Amino acid sequence: MKINILVAEIGSTTTVINAFNEIFTSYPKFIGQGQAPTSVDEGDVNIGLNAAIDDLKENLGVDKIGYDKLIATSSAAGGLRMTVHGLVYDMTVKAAKEAALGAGANIHQITSGKLRRTDIKKIKEINPNIILIAGGVDYGERDTAIHNAEKIAELNLNVPIIYAGNIENQEEIRLIFEDTPSKLYLVENVYPKIDQLNIEPTRRVIQDVFEEHIIHAPGMTKVRDIVNGPIIPTPGAVMLASKLLKEEIGDLITLDVGGATTDLHSVTEGSEEVNRILINPEPVAKRTVEGDLGVYVNMKNIVNRIGVEELASRLNISLEKLEELIKNHKPIPHTDMEKKFVEELTKEATMTSVQRHAGKFRNLYGPSGKKTVAEGKDLTNVKYIVGTGGALTRLPNRVEIMKEIARSNKGNDLFPNKEAKILVDNDYIMASLGVLSKEYPEAALSLLKKSLKI
């Protein structure tokens, strides 16, 4: 069987392969999906990839598959590990962090100011895939970024370096890394002026660097040899799909509750009313990743957040029965009780991630009395709440879980309102369509709307 495009999603635990035909027409089709365990532990993710393709063949009822193009997303082996180093946390560091998260990176270290010996020690322990250095508005403070670049250069790491700070430093930074094994990327400043974010150039470069230096999991270099299209981090692909969809239907948030983490992507300018009283600027496209909120790997974290007695009460079961559920917890629930258990976990992960992502109204008191300000990301203009990932595309009560977001607003939260519509990625292909959109945006949008039934 001949297929136009295969998209591989190489995850930490599962590899999924999605097949698409008629990509070059006005009516592209999603024709099937296969999956298999990711084979990082076996030293070669190609084993899992080939097993997923075999599963696809079985699902399609064919013995052989040929394809024009294979493209991929990856979060295997912990995804894209980054460290971020800036000047002031609420300014350049925050801007650099937003760029990194929006590109799909997993940030393992954030520092503000000049690097100390303990910071350098931690960089070596993390062994990052990319290091991002920022600091200073354009033609402003110079010394911190130069100091940090010199300290990182002394490590002599064979790691790509992105510099996205004061443009006046670019030539100096180039000289610092000239005789090191690190490849240097000079990008526009992420924070060129006070209260001005410029994160898109850095976000694009991070994804390009990921693709160029695709060495993050055993066998990924072999995947690069057989993939004849883009490879980007899976969370970055979900963000690309979210941004594409926003241009078509309006402001939205996308929730992805996974086994290890919960990701929330928002694409919204916010309301004019809130923007007028916002303390610090926020990016239009923002991603947060909650590393403690996962319904499988980090299941016990969520159980502890809810409390065992409360959770047993919600499920209407004894503590003994709950302990049995916890002990025998599987990646994919099968019985009705197992599904109800995962739904409670998913609801807690969803509500907590939105609470952490969204901003709030705050009251400040001064000589002239009370003044209301806004801090953080404004989600009040969001028209759609999109669910992707295994939990929010497969659980029976996935729509009700997402409806709880607006209902849980305590009044001072900048949450979506009750008029926001719920959309489900029914085919579970949003990440695949994000990477597909890099070359075929029209086809990706058409397929995304079909999966979301809009």
C-alpha positions, 0 to 999 in steps of 0.5 A: 500500500502506498501512503503519502505521509507517515508521521511518527510520534516517538514518545517516552513510553509509546511510539505512534505512527499516523498515516495520511493520504491525498495530502496534495488535494483539497480533501486530505485523509487520515487513514490509520494509526499504529502504536508500540512501546518506545524502545529507548531501553533497547538502545534504538528507538527504531525498534519501536518505530518499526513495531508501530509501522507493523501495527499500522499494517495490521490495522489497515489489513495490508502486508506492505507499506510504502510512503513518499515521506516520513516526518516525526516528533519526539519526546523520547529520553526526556525530550529536549533538555535545556538550560536558560540563563538570563539577567533579571528573572521577571524580564529577560529570563522569563522571556527566554523561558517562554521561548524555550517552552513554546518550542517544546523544550523541557527546561532543567535549569533557570538562572538569573544574574551571573553564574556561580560555581554551583550553577556551573556544576548543575549544568554539567550534571544536566548535560543539556541538549541546548543552552540558551543565554540571554540578558540585557535589553538592546544597548543596555547591560552587557556584562552579565551575558558576557560573564555567563558565556565565558563560564559556559565556554570554559566547560568546553561542551559539545552543545549548541548555544543560542544567544538571544540577549543584548545585540550589542554583545553579539560579536563578543559572544561570537569570539567567546565560542570561536574555539569551542566545540559548541555551535553558536546561534545568534538570534534577535533579543528575546527582550529588546526593550522594557515590557516588550517580548520578542520570543518567536525568533528564538522559538523557531531557532530552538526547533531548528537546532533540535532537528539539526542535533537530533541526538537525544535518544538511543537510535535517534541518529538512525531515525534522522537517516530515514526521516526525509522531513522535519523532526521537532519536539512533540510539545512544539508540534502541539503548539504549532497546531494550536497556533494554526487553529487559532488563526482559523477559529480564534483564541484557544487553549490546548490541554494535553494530560499525559502519563508523566506531565500535563502540558497547557498551550494557550494562544490568545492576546487576552482582553483589552480590559485586562491588558490595560492593567497587566503588570508584565507582558505575556506572550501570545503563545504560551506553554506551561509543563507541569512535571509533577502532574501525570496520570501514570508515571506521576499518578501518586503525586496527584493521588496525594494532592487529592487525598486518599480519603477524598478520592475514595469518597469520590469513587464511592469505594473503600480505602482498601479498594483504592489501594488496590487500584493504585497498586495495579494502575496501568498506562491504559485503563480497561474496567469502568472503575479504572476509567473513573479512577483515571478521570479523577486524576485527569480532572485534578491534573487539568484544574491544577495546570490551568490554575498554574498557567492562568493569571489573576487579578490582584488588589494593591493598596497605596496612598490613593487607595485600592488599585486592581491589577492583573498578573500572568496570562489572561485566558478570559478571551478564550473561545475554545478549550481543546483536549488532546493526548490519551486522557482527554481524547479517550476517557468517557467523561473528557468533555465534562472534565474540560467544562469544569475549568470555567466552573472552577473560577473563583472570581479573581482567576483569569480563566476561560468563561462558560461560553468557551466551547469544548473540542476533542482531538478525536483522532488523537493526531494534533501533534502529528498535524503540528509537524505536518503544518511546517510543510503542508499547512492547508492539509494540516488545518483541514485534517485538524478540523475533521478531528475536532469536528468543526 
